[in-house]
Amino acid sequence: MRHPFFDGELNFTASVPVTGPQTALLVIDMQYHDASPDQGMNLAVERLAPGSLDYFNKRVEASVIPEIAALLAVFRSRAMPVVYLTVGSHDRQLRDMPSRIRAFVRDMEERSGVADVFWSGNPAFAIRSEIAPLPSELVINKTTWGAFTSSPIDALLRDRGIRNLVIAGVSSSACVETTARQAGDLGYACALVDAAMADYDEESHMAVLRAFHFNYGRVVLDAAELESVIDGDGVIA
């Protein structure tokens, strides 16, 4: 199915297979500190710039959470693998994160009064309960926006024979896009799920989808469309 926002059919990427154990759902950074309006980074930003995350927070609650829940049902009911990513540090001083990110986080914490935004000891580090991982599902922490830069995800996926990724989470133009582009460059076949992603404004979100479709992979509208592909020929053309 052609996403209605595309200006044309032109792209330079191969089709994406989405069946069997070679295909995983990758859920990116759906933690309370990143994807809940009253905790962590979102709370800090709201204190510094009230109302600036209204679009993001509304989309997370109305679309991203229910769509990821639906994607989880699709994958789990077919015994297809699910992988979660988190972002942050197990070191309270964030010493294993790049200095650029440390400086950004420390400045935000000091100016907002919200402490330990990216520390794993903060309860807000947890993945949101509505879409929490099962005990058998892989959870990988990263210390940069792109997972393939700062985590063992590549080795872990290859060890499991996973070659195709269906990607959801936040935020579209940061951790989702960076991770998806890295995956494409490493030879993974990738598809983004529009309704299961959010950015800080609609324009940025749509720009991510357009660029990804043109250069890296495929975009599907939602979990229902993906399920119809899986139950059909199993390929996002």
C-alpha positions in Angstrom: 0.0 0.0 0.0 1.4 3.4 -1.0 1.5 5.9 1.8 -0.7 8.8 0.8 1.9 11.5 1.6 4.4 10.4 -1.0 4.8 12.9 -3.9 5.8 10.1 -6.2 6.7 6.4 -6.4 10.4 7.0 -6.9 12.8 5.3 -4.4 16.0 3.5 -4.5 15.5 0.8 -1.9 14.6 -2.9 -2.1 11.4 -4.4 -0.8 11.3 -5.5 2.8 10.4 -9.1 3.9 8.4 -9.2 7.1 7.8 -12.8 7.9 9.4 -15.5 10.0 12.1 -15.4 12.7 14.4 -13.3 10.5 12.1 -10.3 11.0 12.0 -8.5 14.4 10.0 -5.7 15.8 12.4 -3.0 17.2 10.8 -0.7 19.8 12.9 2.3 20.4 13.1 4.3 23.7 9.6 4.0 24.9 10.7 4.8 28.5 8.9 7.0 30.9 11.7 9.5 30.8 11.3 9.8 27.0 7.7 9.0 26.3 5.6 10.2 29.2 4.5 13.8 29.6 5.2 14.2 33.3 8.5 12.5 33.8 12.2 12.7 32.8 13.2 14.7 29.8 9.6 15.6 28.9 9.0 17.1 32.3 12.3 19.1 32.1 11.4 20.5 28.7 7.9 21.4 29.8 9.3 23.4 32.7 11.7 25.2 30.4 9.3 25.7 27.4 5.7 25.1 28.5 3.5 23.7 25.8 6.4 22.9 23.4 5.8 19.1 23.6 2.0 19.2 23.3 2.0 17.7 19.8 4.5 15.0 20.8 2.8 14.0 24.0 -0.7 13.9 22.4 0.6 11.7 19.5 2.4 9.4 21.9 -0.8 8.8 24.0 -3.3 8.7 21.1 -1.3 6.8 18.5 2.1 5.5 19.4 1.2 3.6 22.5 -1.8 1.8 21.0 0.0 1.2 17.7 3.0 -0.4 19.4 0.6 -2.5 21.5 -1.0 -3.7 18.3 2.4 -4.4 16.7 3.4 -6.4 19.8 0.3 -8.5 19.4 1.0 -9.1 15.7 4.6 -10.3 16.4 4.0 -12.2 19.6 1.0 -14.1 18.2 3.3 -15.3 15.4 6.3 -16.1 17.6 8.3 -13.4 15.8 11.1 -11.8 17.7 10.7 -8.5 19.6 13.6 -6.3 20.6 13.5 -3.2 22.8 16.0 -0.4 22.9 16.5 2.0 25.9 18.6 5.1 26.1 20.6 6.2 29.1 23.4 5.2 31.4 23.9 2.8 34.3 26.5 5.3 35.6 24.8 8.2 37.5 27.5 10.6 36.2 26.8 9.4 32.6 30.5 8.9 32.0 29.8 6.3 29.3 27.8 8.7 27.3 29.5 11.2 24.8 30.5 14.5 26.2 28.0 16.2 23.9 25.1 14.3 25.4 26.4 14.7 28.9 26.6 18.4 28.5 23.1 18.6 27.0 21.6 16.5 29.8 23.4 18.3 32.6 22.3 21.7 31.2 18.7 20.6 31.0 18.8 19.1 34.5 20.3 22.2 36.1 17.9 24.6 34.4 14.8 22.6 35.0 15.5 21.1 38.4 14.7 17.6 37.1 17.5 15.2 38.2 18.9 12.0 36.9 17.0 12.2 33.6 19.0 9.5 31.8 20.2 7.4 34.8 19.0 3.8 34.9 18.5 4.1 38.7 15.7 6.5 38.1 12.3 4.8 38.0 11.5 6.8 34.9 14.1 4.7 33.0 11.6 1.9 32.8 9.7 1.1 29.6 6.1 2.1 29.7 4.0 -0.6 31.3 1.4 -0.7 28.6 4.0 -2.0 26.1 6.5 -3.6 28.5 8.8 -6.4 27.3 8.1 -10.0 28.2 10.8 -11.7 30.2 11.9 -13.6 27.1 12.4 -10.5 25.0 15.7 -8.8 24.4 16.2 -5.3 25.9 19.4 -3.5 24.8 20.6 -0.2 26.3 22.4 2.4 24.2 24.3 5.5 25.3 23.9 7.5 22.0 20.9 8.2 19.8 21.9 5.5 17.3 21.9 2.0 18.7 24.5 0.6 16.3 27.1 3.2 17.6 26.9 2.4 21.3 25.4 -1.1 21.9 25.9 -4.7 20.9 22.7 -4.7 18.9 24.4 -5.7 15.6 26.1 -8.8 17.0 22.9 -9.8 18.9 20.7 -9.5 15.9 23.1 -11.4 13.6 23.5 -14.1 16.2 19.7 -14.6 16.2 19.6 -14.6 12.4 17.6 -11.4 12.3 18.0 -9.5 9.0 14.7 -7.5 8.7 13.5 -4.8 11.1 10.1 -3.3 11.6 10.8 -0.1 13.6 8.7 1.9 16.0 9.2 4.4 18.9 10.5 7.9 19.6 11.6 10.3 18.6 11.3 10.1 14.8 14.1 12.5 13.9 16.5 11.4 16.6 16.9 7.9 18.0 14.5 6.2 15.5 15.9 7.8 12.4 19.5 7.4 13.4 19.1 3.8 14.4 17.1 3.0 11.2 19.6 4.6 8.9 22.5 2.8 10.6 20.7 -0.5 10.2 20.1 0.1 6.6 23.7 1.0 6.0 24.7 -2.3 7.6 22.5 -4.3 5.3 19.3 -4.8 7.3 16.0 -4.5 5.5 14.0 -1.9 7.4 10.4 -0.6 7.6 9.2 2.3 9.7 5.6 2.3 11.1 4.2 5.8 10.8 1.5 5.7 13.4 3.9 4.0 15.9 6.3 6.9 15.9 6.3 10.5 17.1 8.4 13.6 16.7 8.2 17.1 18.3 6.2 18.5 15.4 4.5 17.0 12.4 6.8 18.6 9.8 9.8 16.9 11.3 8.1 13.5 11.5 7.0 13.6 7.9 10.5 14.7 6.7 11.9 11.6 8.4 9.4 9.3 6.6 10.0 10.9 3.2 13.8 10.7 3.4 13.7 7.1 4.8 11.4 5.9 2.0 13.6 7.5 -0.7 17.0 6.3 0.5 16.7 3.5 3.1 13.7 1.3 3.3 9.9 1.3 3.5 7.1 3.0 5.4 3.8 1.4 6.4 0.9 3.4 7.9 0.1 1.3 10.9 -0.1 -2.2 12.6 -3.1 -3.1 10.6 -1.4 -2.6 7.3 1.7 -4.5 8.4 -0.5 -7.4 9.6 -2.2 -7.5 6.2 1.2 -7.7 4.5 2.4 -10.5 6.8 -0.7 -12.5 6.2 -0.4 -11.8 2.4 2.7 -12.2 0.4 4.9 -11.2 3.4 6.8 -8.4 1.5 6.5 -4.6 1.8 7.0 -3.8 -1.9 
